[in-house]
Structures are given as C-alpha cells and as structure tokens.
Amino acid sequence: MKLTLENIELDVNYVRSQFPAFKDPICKDWSFFENAGGSYVPNNVIQKLTQFMTSTKVQPYAEYPMSKMAGKNMDIATELFAEMINAKKNEILIGGSTSINLYVLSNALKKMINPGDEVIVTNQDHEANISPWRRLNEIGATIKEWKFNLENQELEIQDLENLITNKTKILAVTHCSNIVGSVNNLKKICEIAHKKNIIVIGDGVSYAPHGFPDVKELDVDFYTFSLYKTYGPHLALLYGKEEILEKLPNQNHEFLNGQYPYTINPGGPNHEELVSLIGIHEYFANLYNHHFNDTETSTLKKISKINHLISKHEENIANPILEYLYNRDDIKLLGKNKIENKNRAPTIAFTSKKITSEAFSKKLILKNIATRNDNFYAWRCLKALNIDTNDGVVRLSLTHYNSKEDVEKLMDALKNI
C-alpha cells in the first residue's frame, strides 16, 4: 500500500526487499555497518549487469543490433545520472574510482597553475582529495592547509577566509567527512571561493549515499563520488562545469580533441558496469513510486523527495547510537553527537579509552556486526587528533536500508563491550 504525503516515512521493509544480500545465506544473519566502505546493490543493478554481459558484451556503437543496444544503454546510463544530480550529459564522466578521477583532474588542471599560485587542501578529507592537489607543489604551487578545529573537528569558515588570497587558484574540500561525519556547507564555501575566481573541487563520496546532490544548486566547479557507495558497481562519477571542461587539455586520444569530458580521462569507462547504473536510477524510481502517489515527472524533484525520506530515516536510526556513544565515559566520539537537519552523515567513528580499535571491532564482529577499524584513508585527520593511524578508529556507517532491528542488535553488542 502506498504511503500518503500527509503521513510518510521510509518503508524499510520494501527497501530491504530490493537488495538480494539481505536474503543471501552468507549475508542474511549479519547487520551491515560498513556502508561507507561500499554499499550493497539492489536487484535492478544486478539485472542490468547480467543482461549486458549476456546479450550485449560486444564493442558498442556498431550497426549490428547487440552493439547498437550496448552503445544506447551506455548513453542512457550517463544521461540518467546527469539528470539525478542536475548536470548536463557532457559534464559528467565515469571512471574507475574517485582516486583515479581526481588524479586525472589534477593532471589536467595543473596546466592552469603557475609558480607561486596557491592551492588549499584540508586535513579533514579522504586522501583522494588531498594528494593529487598537494602534488601540484612539483610545478611550483604553494600548498596551504585548511585545518579543522581540534575541539569539535569542524572546518571553520573563518579559517578558510583567512587562508584565501589573490593567488589562490584551487580549493579542494570534502562535502562530508568520512571520519567526523560533518556535512560542510559546500554552497557557502563555493560562494566565498568564487569571489576570488577560485576553482572548487568537492568530494561527495561520504555525502552522496545519503542523498544525491544538486550540483548546480551547490555551484561547485567539480564534484565526485563513488558509485559503489551509492548502490552500484565499483565505479566513480566526476562532474565538472562545462565552461571549465572545454578549456582543459586533451589527455585522451588525439582524435578526441575538444570532445570533453572524454578529453580528461585517458580511456573509456567499464561498459557493463556503466550500463548497470541504469539499475540505480530504476531503484530510486521504484522507491519513489512506492512512496508517492503522484504524477511528478521531474527526476530532480523525485530525488529531492526521496532524499528527504532517506535523511529522516537515517536520523531516526543513527541518533540513538550517537547519544549512547557520546554518554559513555570510556568512549571518545568524533564529530557531532546528534544529527539535525542533515548536519552530519550517519557515519560514526569513535575510539575506546580501554581497548584498541582493532580489539573493539573484533568484539562487534563476533556479534555479527559487520564493521571494521582503520584510518579509512583519512590519516591526516587521525594524525591531527593524535589517534594511531594504524589502529585507527572504529567506524559504524549506516545507510537507508539499515533497520531499527539492526540498531537494536548493535546497541546490545555495544553494551556488552
């Protein structure tokens, strides 16, 4: 039965019915709290991948039927994802990972950097959005670090304003920390940076699984996230404003000169995995149709409504965990202790004052709680907080298919450690 607009909440049972993992003999007895490392995939994605590999695993864009279908579906997948984040089709490319996408982007943007120009990075980001930009010091760029406040682990806007000068050309910043969990005000950051014509690169890897962004509303110049963390295969998306993409040098085959965004990425996407992205769009369309009884046709508006349902559900299931960990004297919780109006993601990292993160994580695993300890490639963040980067933190990362039963099981396990 469809829920009404007046009294609506996410139907978690319906959501979970779309993911085969929850019925799989290996997975079904586990509560999965490692979603920030990679999410499960819905039936639609698996079906699209299987269909492509069965019927159209050929070189695309030829005139015979299987090839025409392969090429057509590759184009459809790109167009649909562009619609979902409010981008143009020629403003997104699909690459192997966020790390690869940002590396090839930095290699292209370095042509716009002169000796003495400044590049700002943070110490809150995943290394994927730090190392490629720090390497620009090899061509004479001055690297500045926007450091988070050690007391609350937040990136303070005032500190950014103090770092920016007329020589600043690039700012790389995370939309949401994969350790602290805080959602940074990327729109405000872009407003400040654009006053000085600074190019902003937003890392949305930890944000997008909890609601696809509207890149035009954010006004960010480049934005990237991992599709394997947004219910798809191991690929990543990179968005770039057309007016910047068209100025970047060709890093691909010579005959592709001028055909952005293909010019950025030396090589094409994985064909079958690209087509399986249609399944993500189908899943969200099914989610919308299950919850809303209307004739809305705009993909962007549908995504906005689904984002709201997801955020509300994640807030309800994550806040009891945050409150419990915050009130335990033997645990140090990183980041805010409550989600309000999507001010943080349900990505919860902590350390114990009594045992190592590795030992703590192992105890949870013994209770069929799928989690892990690590630095999660945010080793600069942990280093600033004097946390052992080898032992790292324990991270519990939720997404919209986690249930109240998962949380109850987790809380029981936590209380016995």
Backbone hydrogen bonds in HBPLUS format (Angstrom, degrees):
<---DONOR---> <-ACCEPTOR-->    atom                        ^
c    i                          cat <-CA-CA->   ^        H-A-AA   ^      H-
h    n   atom  resd res      DA  || num        DHA   H-A  angle D-A-AA Bond
n    s   type  num  typ     dist DA aas  dist angle  dist       angle   num
A0015-VAL N   A0011-ASP O   3.02 MM   4  6.36 163.2  2.05 151.1 156.2     1
A0016-ARG N   A0012-VAL O   2.86 MM   4  6.03 172.6  1.86 155.2 156.1     2
A0017-SER N   A0013-ASN O   3.06 MM   4  6.17 139.4  2.23 136.8 147.5     3
A0017-SER N   A0014-TYR O   3.10 MM   3  5.10 124.7  2.42  95.1 109.9     4
A0018-GLN N   A0015-VAL O   3.00 MM   3  5.54 155.5  2.06 112.8 120.6     5
A0019-PHE N   A0016-ARG O   3.17 MM   3  5.41 162.7  2.20 108.8 114.1     6
A0043-ASN N   A0018-GLN O   2.78 MM  25  5.80 150.7  1.86 168.2 177.4     7
A0022-PHE N   A0019-PHE O   3.23 MM   3  6.17 154.1  2.30 126.6 130.1     8
A0023-LYS N   A0020-PRO O   2.95 MM   3  5.52 162.3  1.98 118.9 124.9     9
A0024-ASP N   A0020-PRO O   3.13 MM   4  6.25 121.9  2.48 143.4 158.6    10
A0024-ASP N   A0021-ALA O   3.18 MM   3  4.91 144.6  2.31  93.8 104.2    11
A0027-CYS N   A0024-ASP O   3.10 MM   3  5.33 119.5  2.48 103.9 118.6    12
A0028-LYS N   A0024-ASP O   2.79 MM   4  5.37 164.6  1.81 169.7 168.9    13
A0030-TRP N   A0027-CYS O   2.92 MM   3  5.62 164.6  1.95 133.9 136.2    14
A0031-SER N   A0368-ASN O   3.01 MM 337  6.39 167.3  2.03 164.4 167.3    15
A0370-ALA N   A0031-SER O   2.90 MM 339  6.02 162.8  1.93 155.0 160.5    16
A0033-PHE N   A0370-ALA O   2.86 MM 337  5.39 146.9  1.97 139.1 149.9    17
A0397-SER N   A0033-PHE O   2.95 MM 364  4.97 169.5  1.96 125.9 124.0    18
A0037-GLY N   A0034-GLU O   3.09 MM   3  5.63 153.0  2.16 111.2 119.4    19
A0038-GLY N   A0035-ASN O   3.07 MM   3  5.00 138.8  2.25  95.7 107.5    20
A0039-SER N   A0228-TYR O   3.03 MM 189  6.34 147.9  2.14 140.0 149.6    21
A0045-VAL N   A0042-PRO O   3.17 MM   3  5.73 128.8  2.45 112.7 123.1    22
A0046-ILE N   A0042-PRO O   3.43 MM   4  6.83 163.9  2.46 152.0 156.0    23
A0047-GLN N   A0043-ASN O   2.85 MM   4  6.04 163.5  1.87 163.8 168.9    24
A0048-LYS N   A0044-ASN O   3.01 MM   4  6.18 157.7  2.06 144.7 150.3    25
A0049-LEU N   A0045-VAL O   2.98 MM   4  6.18 158.8  2.03 150.0 155.9    26
A0050-THR N   A0046-ILE O   2.91 MM   4  6.08 165.0  1.94 151.1 155.3    27
A0051-GLN N   A0047-GLN O   2.87 MM   4  5.97 159.8  1.91 147.2 153.3    28
A0052-PHE N   A0048-LYS O   3.05 MM   4  6.18 160.2  2.09 143.7 148.5    29
A0053-MET N   A0049-LEU O   3.04 MM   4  6.25 168.8  2.05 152.2 155.3    30
A0054-THR N   A0050-THR O   2.88 MM   4  5.97 141.2  2.03 144.2 155.1    31
A0055-SER N   A0051-GLN O   2.90 MM   4  5.91 172.2  1.90 154.3 156.4    32
A0056-THR N   A0052-PHE O   2.85 MM   4  4.89 144.7  1.98 127.9 139.1    33
A0058-VAL N   A0056-THR O   2.71 MM   2  5.44 136.6  1.90 107.7  93.5    34
A0061-TYR N   A0067-SER O   3.27 MM   6  5.53 143.3  2.41 125.5 116.9    35
A0067-SER N   A0064-TYR O   3.10 MM   3  5.61 119.8  2.48 114.4 128.3    36
A0068-LYS N   A0064-TYR O   2.99 MM   4  6.14 162.9  2.02 159.8 165.2    37
A0069-MET N   A0065-PRO O   2.95 MM   4  6.08 160.2  1.99 151.4 156.5    38
A0070-ALA N   A0066-MET O   3.01 MM   4  6.21 152.7  2.09 139.4 146.9    39
A0071-GLY N   A0067-SER O   3.04 MM   4  6.28 169.6  2.05 155.6 156.8    40
A0072-LYS N   A0068-LYS O   2.91 MM   4  6.04 159.4  1.95 146.5 153.1    41
A0073-ASN N   A0069-MET O   2.96 MM   4  6.10 161.9  1.99 150.0 154.1    42
A0074-MET N   A0070-ALA O   3.04 MM   4  6.28 148.3  2.14 145.8 154.7    43
A0075-ASP N   A0071-GLY O   3.05 MM   4  6.32 157.6  2.10 149.2 154.6    44
A0076-ILE N   A0072-LYS O   2.91 MM   4  6.19 156.0  1.97 147.2 154.6    45
A0077-ALA N   A0073-ASN O   2.97 MM   4  6.09 161.6  2.00 145.6 149.6    46
A0078-THR N   A0074-MET O   3.24 MM   4  6.48 159.6  2.29 144.2 148.9    47
A0079-GLU N   A0075-ASP O   2.93 MM   4  6.19 164.2  1.95 154.2 158.8    48
A0080-LEU N   A0076-ILE O   2.85 MM   4  6.01 162.1  1.88 157.2 161.5    49
A0081-PHE N   A0077-ALA O   3.13 MM   4  6.30 162.5  2.16 146.7 151.0    50
A0082-ALA N   A0078-THR O   3.00 MM   4  6.18 150.2  2.09 145.6 154.3    51
A0083-GLU N   A0079-GLU O   3.03 MM   4  6.32 155.2  2.09 146.5 152.4    52
A0084-MET N   A0080-LEU O   3.01 MM   4  6.31 150.6  2.10 144.6 152.9    53
A0085-ILE N   A0081-PHE O   3.30 MM   4  6.54 137.6  2.49 142.6 150.6    54
A0087-ALA N   A0082-ALA O   2.77 MM   5  4.70 176.4  1.77 143.9 144.5    55
A0086-ASN N   A0083-GLU O   3.24 MM   3  4.94 158.8  2.29  97.8 104.1    56
A0215-VAL N   A0085-ILE O   3.03 MM 130  6.00 155.7  2.09 154.0 155.9    57
A0091-GLU N   A0088-LYS O   2.97 MM   3  5.19 155.8  2.03 115.5 117.0    58
A0240-GLY N   A0091-GLU O   2.83 MM 149  5.27 149.7  1.92 150.3 158.9    59
A0093-LEU N   A0238-LEU O   2.94 MM 145  5.42 151.3  2.03 147.1 156.5    60
A0238-LEU N   A0093-LEU O   2.96 MM 145  5.42 158.3  2.00 161.2 165.8    61
A0095-GLY N   A0236-ALA O   2.84 MM 141  5.30 160.4  1.88 156.9 161.5    62
A0236-ALA N   A0095-GLY O   2.87 MM 141  5.30 152.6  1.95 144.6 145.1    63
A0101-ASN N   A0097-SER O   2.96 MM   4  6.22 167.0  1.98 150.5 154.4    64
A0102-LEU N   A0098-THR O   2.93 MM   4  6.09 162.3  1.96 154.8 158.3    65
A0103-TYR N   A0099-SER O   3.05 MM   4  6.16 146.0  2.17 139.2 148.8    66
A0104-VAL N   A0100-ILE O   2.97 MM   4  6.26 168.8  1.98 162.5 163.4    67
A0105-LEU N   A0101-ASN O   3.01 MM   4  6.12 146.4  2.12 138.3 148.3    68
A0106-SER N   A0102-LEU O   2.93 MM   4  6.02 161.0  1.96 142.4 147.1    69
A0107-ASN N   A0103-TYR O   3.01 MM   4  6.23 150.8  2.10 145.7 154.0    70
A0108-ALA N   A0104-VAL O   3.13 MM   4  6.35 138.7  2.31 134.5 144.3    71
A0108-ALA N   A0105-LEU O   3.04 MM   3  5.12 125.4  2.35  96.0 110.2    72
A0109-LEU N   A0105-LEU O   2.82 MM   4  6.13 165.8  1.84 158.8 162.8    73
A0110-LYS N   A0106-SER O   2.99 MM   4  5.94 136.3  2.19 140.9 149.8    74
A0111-LYS N   A0108-ALA O   3.33 MM   3  6.09 163.8  2.36 116.0 120.2    75
A0112-MET N   A0109-LEU O   2.83 MM   3  5.50 161.6  1.86 120.3 126.7    76
A0113-ILE N   A0110-LYS O   3.12 MM   3  5.09 165.8  2.14 105.3 108.9    77
A0117-ASP N   A0114-ASN O   2.97 MM   3  5.64 164.3  2.00 144.9 147.1    78
A0116-GLY N   A0140-GLY O   2.93 MM  24  5.96 171.3  1.94 136.8 135.7    79
A0142-THR N   A0117-ASP O   2.76 MM  25  6.04 165.7  1.78 158.2 163.3    80
A0118-GLU N   A0167-LYS O   2.83 MM  49  5.54 172.5  1.84 133.4 132.6    81
A0169-LYS N   A0118-GLU O   2.83 MM  51  5.78 173.7  1.83 157.2 155.1    82
A0119-VAL N   A0142-THR O   2.86 MM  23  6.14 157.5  1.91 160.7 162.3    83
A0144-LYS N   A0119-VAL O   2.82 MM  25  6.07 167.9  1.83 158.9 161.4    84
A0120-ILE N   A0170-ILE O   2.86 MM  50  6.22 168.9  1.87 155.6 156.9    85
A0172-ALA N   A0120-ILE O   2.90 MM  52  6.26 168.1  1.92 166.8 169.0    86
A0121-VAL N   A0144-LYS O   2.91 MM  23  6.31 162.4  1.94 165.5 168.7    87
A0146-TRP N   A0121-VAL O   2.63 MM  25  5.94 167.9  1.64 159.3 162.8    88
A0129-ASN N   A0126-HIS O   3.10 MM   3  6.05 157.6  2.16 129.1 132.3    89
A0127-GLU N   A0377-TYR O   2.75 MM 250  5.50 147.9  1.86 145.5 154.8    90
A0130-ILE N   A0127-GLU O   2.98 MM   3  4.91 160.1  2.02 113.6 112.7    91
A0131-SER N   A0127-GLU O   3.05 MM   4  5.87 152.7  2.13 151.6 157.6    92
A0133-TRP N   A0130-ILE O   3.05 MM   3  5.57 129.5  2.31 113.4 126.1    93
A0134-ARG N   A0130-ILE O   2.92 MM   4  6.12 155.5  1.98 156.8 164.5    94
A0135-ARG N   A0131-SER O   3.05 MM   4  6.14 149.2  2.14 153.0 159.1    95
A0136-LEU N   A0133-TRP O   3.12 MM   3  5.44 156.8  2.18 105.7 113.0    96
A0137-ASN N   A0134-ARG O   3.11 MM   3  6.05 166.3  2.13 123.1 125.7    97
A0138-GLU N   A0135-ARG O   2.98 MM   3  5.77 167.2  1.99 121.1 125.3    98
A0139-ILE N   A0136-LEU O   3.12 MM   3  5.58 157.7  2.17 109.0 115.2    99
A0141-ALA N   A0136-LEU O   3.21 MM   5  5.59 155.8  2.27 139.5 133.6   100
A0140-GLY N   A0137-ASN O   3.12 MM   3  4.90 162.3  2.15 101.6 104.0   101
A0149-ASN N   A0154-GLU O   2.72 MM   5  5.29 166.2  1.74 153.1 150.6   102
A0153-GLN N   A0149-ASN O   2.60 MM   4  4.96 130.7  1.83 153.7 165.1   103
A0159-ASP N   A0156-GLU O   3.08 MM   3  5.45 126.2  2.38 105.0 117.8   104
A0160-LEU N   A0156-GLU O   3.36 MM   4  6.83 147.7  2.47 144.8 153.5   105
A0160-LEU N   A0157-ILE O   3.02 MM   3  5.14 120.2  2.39  98.1 113.2   106
A0161-GLU N   A0157-ILE O   3.03 MM   4  6.41 161.1  2.06 156.7 161.3   107
A0162-ASN N   A0158-GLN O   3.08 MM   4  6.35 144.3  2.21 142.8 152.1   108
A0163-LEU N   A0160-LEU O   2.93 MM   3  5.13 136.1  2.13 102.6 115.5   109
A0164-ILE N   A0160-LEU O   3.15 MM   4  6.42 148.0  2.25 157.2 165.5   110
A0168-THR N   A0165-THR O   3.21 MM   3  5.43 164.1  2.24 107.3 112.2   111
A0199-ILE N   A0169-LYS O   2.96 MM  30  6.18 168.0  1.97 146.9 143.0   112
A0171-LEU N   A0199-ILE O   2.84 MM  28  6.16 154.5  1.91 164.8 164.9   113
A0201-ILE N   A0171-LEU O   2.84 MM  30  6.23 162.7  1.87 158.6 163.3   114
A0173-VAL N   A0201-ILE O   3.00 MM  28  6.33 163.5  2.03 162.3 166.6   115
A0203-ASP N   A0173-VAL O   3.06 MM  30  6.31 153.3  2.13 136.8 143.3   116
A0175-HIS N   A0203-ASP O   2.84 MM  28  5.59 175.0  1.84 137.9 139.7   117
A0184-ASN N   A0175-HIS O   2.81 MM   9  5.27 145.8  1.92 136.8 147.3   118
A0177-SER N   A0182-SER O   3.11 MM   5  5.63 150.6  2.20 149.0 153.1   119
A0181-GLY N   A0177-SER O   3.11 MM   4  4.77 131.4  2.36 105.0 118.3   120
A0345-ALA N   A0181-GLY O   2.72 MM 164  5.07 157.2  1.77 146.0 151.0   121
A0183-VAL N   A0343-ASN O   3.06 MM 160  5.34 173.2  2.06 126.6 124.9   122
A0186-LEU N   A0184-ASN O   2.82 MM   2  5.60 124.2  2.13 113.8  97.0   123
A0189-ILE N   A0185-ASN O   2.96 MM   4  6.23 158.8  2.00 152.3 159.2   124
A0190-CYS N   A0186-LEU O   2.88 MM   4  6.06 156.4  1.93 148.0 153.4   125
A0191-GLU N   A0187-LYS O   3.02 MM   4  6.30 154.5  2.09 145.3 152.3   126
A0192-ILE N   A0188-LYS O   3.05 MM   4  6.34 161.0  2.08 152.7 156.4   127
A0193-ALA N   A0189-ILE O   2.97 MM   4  6.18 166.4  1.99 150.9 155.0   128
A0194-HIS N   A0190-CYS O   2.82 MM   4  5.84 162.9  1.85 153.6 158.0   129
A0196-LYS N   A0193-ALA O   2.95 MM   3  5.61 154.3  2.02 115.9 123.6   130
A0198-ILE N   A0193-ALA O   3.10 MM   5  5.11 165.3  2.13 129.8 130.5   131
A0197-ASN N   A0194-HIS O   3.03 MM   3  4.49 165.3  2.05  98.3 100.8   132
A0222-PHE N   A0200-VAL O   3.06 MM  22  6.40 148.2  2.16 162.3 162.8   133
A0202-GLY N   A0222-PHE O   2.84 MM  20  6.10 172.5  1.84 149.8 147.8   134
A0224-THR N   A0202-GLY O   3.13 MM  22  6.62 149.4  2.22 160.7 170.0   135
A0204-GLY N   A0224-THR O   2.72 MM  20  5.59 153.1  1.79 162.7 171.2   136
A0207-TYR N   A0204-GLY O   3.04 MM   3  4.93 143.0  2.18  98.8 110.2   137
A0208-ALA N   A0204-GLY O   2.89 MM   4  5.68 172.4  1.89 159.3 160.1   138
A0210-HIS N   A0207-TYR O   2.95 MM   3  5.79 161.2  1.99 129.5 135.5   139
A0211-GLY N   A0208-ALA O   3.05 MM   3  5.10 168.9  2.07 115.5 115.7   140
A0218-LEU N   A0214-ASP O   3.09 MM   4  6.41 153.4  2.16 152.0 159.9   141
A0219-ASP N   A0215-VAL O   3.00 MM   4  5.99 134.1  2.22 129.7 141.8   142
A0241-LYS N   A0221-ASP O   2.98 MM  20  5.50 148.1  2.09 157.0 162.4   143
A0223-TYR N   A0239-TYR O   2.99 MM  16  5.07 152.3  2.07 132.2 137.3   144
A0239-TYR N   A0223-TYR O   2.72 MM  16  5.07 170.7  1.73 160.1 163.4   145
A0225-PHE N   A0237-LEU O   3.09 MM  12  5.56 149.5  2.19 144.4 152.9   146
A0237-LEU N   A0225-PHE O   2.88 MM  12  5.56 159.5  1.92 170.4 172.3   147
A0229-LYS N   A0226-SER O   3.15 MM   3  5.51 158.1  2.20 106.0 112.4   148
A0227-LEU N   A0235-LEU O   2.74 MM   8  5.29 139.1  1.90 130.2 142.4   149
A0230-THR N   A0227-LEU O   3.17 MM   3  4.89 155.8  2.23  94.1 101.4   150
A0232-GLY N   A0227-LEU O   2.93 MM   5  5.28 130.6  2.18 151.4 155.9   151
A0235-LEU N   A0233-PRO O   2.73 MM   2  5.70 127.5  2.00 115.5  98.8   152
A0244-ILE N   A0241-LYS O   3.00 MM   3  5.54 147.5  2.11 113.2 122.6   153
A0245-LEU N   A0241-LYS O   2.95 MM   4  6.20 169.9  1.96 159.7 163.0   154
A0246-GLU N   A0242-GLU O   3.04 MM   4  6.07 165.7  2.06 157.6 158.6   155
A0247-LYS N   A0244-ILE O   2.99 MM   3  5.41 151.6  2.07 111.7 120.7   156
A0248-LEU N   A0245-LEU O   3.15 MM   3  5.40 155.4  2.21 108.0 115.3   157
A0251-GLN N   A0263-THR O   2.60 MM  12  5.36 164.2  1.62 148.0 153.6   158
A0256-LEU N   A0253-HIS O   2.98 MM   3  5.52 158.3  2.02 116.6 123.7   159
A0257-ASN N   A0254-GLU O   3.12 MM   3  5.60 158.5  2.16 120.2 121.4   160
A0259-GLN N   A0256-LEU O   2.85 MM   3  5.40 163.9  1.88 145.1 146.9   161
A0262-TYR N   A0259-GLN O   3.08 MM   3  5.99 122.3  2.43 135.4 137.0   162
A0264-ILE N   A0261-PRO O   3.05 MM   3  5.75 155.2  2.11 118.7 124.6   163
A0267-GLY N   A0265-ASN O   2.85 MM   2  5.74 113.6  2.30 118.9 101.9   164
A0274-LEU N   A0270-ASN O   2.89 MM   4  5.95 152.4  1.97 152.5 161.0   165
A0275-VAL N   A0271-HIS O   3.06 MM   4  6.34 163.6  2.09 153.9 157.2   166
A0276-SER N   A0272-GLU O   3.12 MM   4  6.32 145.0  2.25 136.3 145.7   167
A0277-LEU N   A0274-LEU O   3.06 MM   3  5.51 155.1  2.13 109.6 117.4   168
A0278-ILE N   A0275-VAL O   3.03 MM   3  5.85 163.5  2.06 121.8 126.3   169
A0279-GLY N   A0276-SER O   2.91 MM   3  5.42 141.7  2.06 109.1 119.1   170
A0280-ILE N   A0277-LEU O   2.99 MM   3  5.21 134.5  2.20 102.0 113.8   171
A0281-HIS N   A0277-LEU O   3.39 MM   4  6.86 158.8  2.44 151.3 154.7   172
A0282-GLU N   A0278-ILE O   2.92 MM   4  6.25 158.6  1.96 150.7 157.5   173
A0283-TYR N   A0279-GLY O   2.87 MM   4  6.02 152.5  1.95 140.3 147.7   174
A0284-PHE N   A0280-ILE O   3.05 MM   4  6.36 162.8  2.08 153.5 156.7   175
A0285-ALA N   A0281-HIS O   2.90 MM   4  6.13 149.5  1.99 147.2 156.7   176
A0286-ASN N   A0282-GLU O   2.83 MM   4  6.06 157.4  1.88 150.7 156.5   177
A0287-LEU N   A0283-TYR O   2.89 MM   4  6.12 151.6  1.97 145.2 153.8   178
A0288-TYR N   A0284-PHE O   2.92 MM   4  6.10 153.6  1.99 141.0 147.7   179
A0289-ASN N   A0285-ALA O   2.91 MM   4  6.17 168.3  1.93 152.6 155.4   180
A0290-HIS N   A0286-ASN O   2.92 MM   4  6.03 144.7  2.05 144.1 153.2   181
A0291-HIS N   A0287-LEU O   3.26 MM   4  6.41 145.4  2.39 140.3 148.0   182
A0291-HIS N   A0288-TYR O   3.09 MM   3  5.34 126.4  2.39 101.5 114.9   183
A0292-PHE N   A0288-TYR O   2.80 MM   4  5.76 154.7  1.87 164.4 171.3   184
A0302-LYS N   A0298-SER O   3.05 MM   4  6.31 155.1  2.11 149.3 156.6   185
A0303-ILE N   A0299-THR O   2.90 MM   4  6.16 162.8  1.93 154.3 158.7   186
A0304-SER N   A0300-LEU O   2.99 MM   4  6.21 152.2  2.07 141.7 149.6   187
A0305-LYS N   A0301-LYS O   3.08 MM   4  6.34 156.9  2.13 146.4 151.0   188
A0306-ILE N   A0302-LYS O   2.96 MM   4  6.24 163.3  1.99 155.3 160.2   189
A0307-ASN N   A0303-ILE O   2.76 MM   4  5.89 158.0  1.81 150.9 157.7   190
A0308-HIS N   A0304-SER O   3.12 MM   4  6.36 149.5  2.21 140.4 147.5   191
A0309-LEU N   A0305-LYS O   3.16 MM   4  6.54 157.4  2.21 147.0 152.1   192
A0310-ILE N   A0306-ILE O   2.90 MM   4  6.14 167.1  1.91 159.6 163.0   193
A0311-SER N   A0307-ASN O   2.87 MM   4  6.04 165.5  1.89 152.0 156.1   194
A0312-LYS N   A0308-HIS O   3.03 MM   4  6.18 162.7  2.06 149.3 153.8   195
A0313-HIS N   A0309-LEU O   3.04 MM   4  6.24 161.5  2.07 149.7 154.6   196
A0314-GLU N   A0310-ILE O   2.86 MM   4  6.07 169.0  1.88 158.5 161.7   197
A0315-GLU N   A0311-SER O   2.94 MM   4  6.03 154.8  2.01 146.1 152.8   198
A0316-ASN N   A0312-LYS O   3.13 MM   4  6.35 155.5  2.19 143.0 149.1   199
A0317-ILE N   A0313-HIS O   3.08 MM   4  6.42 151.0  2.17 152.3 159.8   200
A0318-ALA N   A0314-GLU O   2.90 MM   4  5.82 148.3  2.00 146.1 154.6   201
A0319-ASN N   A0315-GLU O   3.12 MM   4  5.82 161.5  2.16 143.7 147.5   202
A0321-ILE N   A0318-ALA O   3.05 MM   3  5.39 124.1  2.38 107.5 121.5   203
A0322-LEU N   A0318-ALA O   3.04 MM   4  6.35 162.5  2.07 156.9 162.3   204
A0323-GLU N   A0319-ASN O   2.88 MM   4  6.01 167.0  1.90 156.9 160.0   205
A0324-TYR N   A0320-PRO O   3.06 MM   4  6.10 158.8  2.10 138.4 144.3   206
A0325-LEU N   A0321-ILE O   2.98 MM   4  6.18 173.4  1.98 158.7 159.9   207
A0326-TYR N   A0322-LEU O   2.94 MM   4  5.97 159.9  1.98 148.5 154.8   208
A0327-ASN N   A0323-GLU O   3.15 MM   4  6.25 145.5  2.27 142.6 150.3   209
A0328-ARG N   A0325-LEU O   3.24 MM   3  5.31 159.5  2.29 102.8 109.0   210
A0331-ILE N   A0328-ARG O   3.28 MM   3  5.56 165.6  2.30 113.6 115.2   211
A0353-LYS N   A0330-ASP O   2.76 MM  23  5.13 164.7  1.78 151.6 151.1   212
A0332-LYS N   A0351-THR O   2.85 MM  19  5.29 166.9  1.87 155.4 159.9   213
A0351-THR N   A0332-LYS O   3.06 MM  19  5.29 150.6  2.15 136.5 145.2   214
A0334-LEU N   A0349-ALA O   3.05 MM  15  5.76 170.1  2.06 160.8 157.7   215
A0343-ASN N   A0340-GLU O   3.14 MM   3  5.65 127.3  2.43 110.5 121.8   216
A0398-LEU N   A0346-PRO O   2.94 MM  52  5.48 171.3  1.94 155.8 157.5   217
A0348-ILE N   A0396-LEU O   2.86 MM  48  5.04 171.7  1.87 141.1 141.9   218
A0396-LEU N   A0348-ILE O   2.74 MM  48  5.04 165.6  1.76 151.9 154.2   219
A0350-PHE N   A0394-VAL O   2.98 MM  44  5.46 148.3  2.08 147.3 157.4   220
A0394-VAL N   A0350-PHE O   2.91 MM  44  5.46 172.3  1.92 168.0 166.5   221
A0360-PHE N   A0356-THR O   2.97 MM   4  6.21 159.0  2.02 147.8 153.9   222
A0361-SER N   A0357-SER O   2.86 MM   4  5.98 163.8  1.89 149.0 153.5   223
A0362-LYS N   A0358-GLU O   3.00 MM   4  6.19 157.3  2.05 147.5 153.6   224
A0363-LYS N   A0359-ALA O   3.14 MM   4  6.38 148.1  2.25 142.7 150.4   225
A0364-LEU N   A0360-PHE O   3.17 MM   4  6.57 149.1  2.27 146.4 154.5   226
A0365-ILE N   A0361-SER O   2.97 MM   4  6.29 155.7  2.03 150.4 157.5   227
A0366-LEU N   A0362-LYS O   3.04 MM   4  6.30 146.8  2.16 143.0 151.0   228
A0367-LYS N   A0364-LEU O   2.93 MM   3  5.22 144.7  2.06 104.5 115.5   229
A0369-ILE N   A0364-LEU O   3.07 MM   5  5.28 149.4  2.17 135.7 138.1   230
A0368-ASN N   A0365-ILE O   2.90 MM   3  4.96 152.9  1.98 116.1 115.4   231
A0395-ARG N   A0372-ARG O   3.29 MM  23  6.33 167.0  2.31 172.3 171.1   232
A0374-ASP N   A0393-VAL O   3.12 MM  19  5.71 146.0  2.24 146.1 154.2   233
A0393-VAL N   A0374-ASP O   3.00 MM  19  5.71 156.3  2.06 147.0 139.6   234
A0378-ALA N   A0375-ASN O   2.90 MM   3  5.67 165.5  1.92 126.8 131.4   235
A0381-CYS N   A0378-ALA O   3.07 MM   3  5.45 125.5  2.38 106.6 119.6   236
A0382-LEU N   A0378-ALA O   3.23 MM   4  6.65 158.6  2.27 151.0 156.6   237
A0383-LYS N   A0379-TRP O   2.84 MM   4  5.90 154.3  1.91 141.8 149.6   238
A0384-ALA N   A0380-ARG O   3.04 MM   4  6.16 155.3  2.11 141.8 147.2   239
A0385-LEU N   A0381-CYS O   3.28 MM   4  6.56 136.5  2.49 136.3 147.5   240
A0385-LEU N   A0382-LEU O   3.06 MM   3  5.05 127.9  2.34  94.3 108.5   241
A0387-ILE N   A0382-LEU O   2.93 MM   5  5.09 175.0  1.93 149.1 148.2   242
A0386-ASN N   A0383-LYS O   3.07 MM   3  5.00 161.9  2.11 106.0 109.3   243
A0392-GLY N   A0388-ASP O   2.64 MM   4  5.55 155.4  1.70 152.9 161.9   244
A0402-ASN N   A0399-THR O   3.04 MM   3  5.75 165.5  2.06 122.8 127.5   245
A0406-ASP N   A0403-SER O   3.11 MM   3  5.10 122.0  2.46  93.7 107.6   246
A0407-VAL N   A0403-SER O   3.19 MM   4  6.58 155.8  2.25 145.1 150.8   247
A0408-GLU N   A0404-LYS O   2.88 MM   4  6.18 158.1  1.93 150.7 156.6   248
A0409-LYS N   A0405-GLU O   3.00 MM   4  6.15 158.0  2.05 145.3 151.0   249
A0410-LEU N   A0406-ASP O   2.92 MM   4  6.19 154.4  1.98 147.1 154.7   250
A0411-MET N   A0407-VAL O   2.80 MM   4  6.04 164.3  1.82 155.5 159.5   251
A0412-ASP N   A0408-GLU O   3.05 MM   4  6.22 157.1  2.10 146.0 151.4   252
A0413-ALA N   A0409-LYS O   3.13 MM   4  6.35 154.4  2.19 142.2 149.1   253
A0414-LEU N   A0410-LEU O   2.82 MM   4  6.13 159.8  1.86 157.7 163.6   254
A0415-LYS N   A0411-MET O   3.00 MM   4  6.15 157.7  2.05 148.1 153.3   255
A0416-ASN N   A0413-ALA O   3.17 MM   3  5.36 146.9  2.28 101.9 111.6   256
A0417-ILE N   A0414-LEU O   3.09 MM   3  5.37 164.4  2.12 114.1 115.7   257
